[in-house]
Amino acid sequence: MRYIRYACIAVFAIALITIALANRGMVQIQLLPEELAGLFAVSPKVELPLFLIIYGGILVGLLVGFVWEWMREHTHRSGAAKSAREVRRLEREVKQLKGEKHQGKDDVIALLDEAV
């Protein structure tokens, strides 16, 4: 199973390297439209290889997806935390009630009752 995973990683790496080699050409990216750049008197233009733009877009998409999913699951996590707090509270209450039940009894009998 481990070798299958390594083979898949190798195939994926070869595909990424092939895409990078095929798209080495420099591309000029303009970060603001001409009108807006003229308004602020800046011209944010960057020249990068095309494969960096492609990989950067994939990376940004993954990050946005992860953050979106984390925010969507917030209700599930908060519900689980609330349930866990309730379970701990009820366990403390049961332990307290068992202690009151065995008050004044023999310690050995109380320990045997707690074990059951």
Secondary structure, 3 states (H helix, E strand, C coil): CHHHHHHHHHHHHHHHHHHHHHCCCEEEEECCCHHHHHHHCCCCEEEEEHHHHHHHHHHHHHHHHHHHHHHHCHHHHHHHHHHHHHHHHHHHHHHHHHHHHCCCCCHHHHHHHHHC
